[in-house]
Amino acid sequence: MAAPGQEHAVEIKNSWYLIEQDRLHRVVTVEEFSKLAPDSFVLHQVFATHREALHEMSRLIKLEIQDVKEEVDKMIPPDSI
């Protein structure tokens, strides 16, 4: 059993951070996160497991792909399909 106040430290140490940096989504560890320049990324969410973070990153990427597809579809004249 962890000492009082250490439960939170263990939880943070094992957390996974979903960030956006240079227009790309990334999942990073707390160690990697702590080395980032504060203004170099946007924090989306913190997850307890790597799998959860990757799942959410995949979901966000799929949404972005759908948005781009819709924009491209708007550029194609309706009579050319």
C-alpha positions in Angstrom: 0.0 0.0 0.0 1.3 3.4 -0.9 2.0 6.0 1.7 -0.6 8.8 2.1 -0.2 11.3 -0.7 1.8 8.9 -2.9 -1.3 7.3 -4.5 -1.6 10.4 -6.7 2.1 10.5 -7.6 1.9 6.9 -8.8 -1.2 7.6 -10.8 0.5 10.6 -12.5 3.7 8.7 -13.2 1.7 6.0 -15.1 -0.5 8.5 -17.0 -0.5 9.0 -20.8 -0.9 12.4 -22.3 -2.7 13.0 -25.6 -1.3 16.2 -27.1 -1.3 18.0 -30.4 2.0 19.3 -31.5 3.0 20.7 -34.9 -0.5 19.8 -36.2 0.0 16.2 -35.2 -1.6 14.2 -32.4 0.8 12.3 -30.1 0.6 10.2 -27.0 3.4 10.8 -24.6 4.5 9.6 -21.2 4.7 11.9 -18.2 8.5 12.0 -18.7 8.2 13.1 -22.3 5.4 15.5 -21.3 7.5 17.2 -18.7 10.3 17.9 -21.2 8.0 19.8 -23.7 8.1 23.5 -23.9 4.9 24.9 -22.5 3.8 26.7 -25.6 4.8 24.0 -28.0 1.7 21.8 -27.7 -2.0 21.6 -26.8 -3.0 19.1 -24.2 -6.2 17.3 -25.1 -6.6 14.8 -22.3 -4.8 12.6 -19.7 -5.4 8.9 -19.6 -4.8 6.1 -17.2 -3.7 3.6 -19.9 -1.7 3.8 -23.1 -4.5 1.9 -24.9 -7.2 4.5 -23.9 -5.0 7.3 -25.1 -4.3 5.6 -28.4 -8.0 4.9 -28.9 -8.9 8.5 -28.4 -6.1 9.7 -30.7 -7.4 7.3 -33.4 -10.9 8.7 -32.9 -9.7 12.3 -33.3 -7.7 11.5 -36.4 -10.8 9.8 -37.9 -12.8 12.9 -37.2 -10.2 15.1 -38.9 -10.1 12.8 -41.9 -13.9 13.1 -42.2 -13.7 16.9 -42.0 -11.1 17.0 -44.8 -13.2 14.6 -46.9 -16.2 16.8 -46.5 -14.1 19.9 -47.5 -12.8 18.1 -50.6 -16.3 16.9 -51.5 -17.5 20.5 -51.5 -14.8 21.4 -54.1 -16.0 18.8 -56.6 -18.8 20.1 -58.8 -21.9 17.9 -58.4 -22.2 17.2 -62.1 -18.7 15.7 -62.3 -19.6 12.7 -60.1 
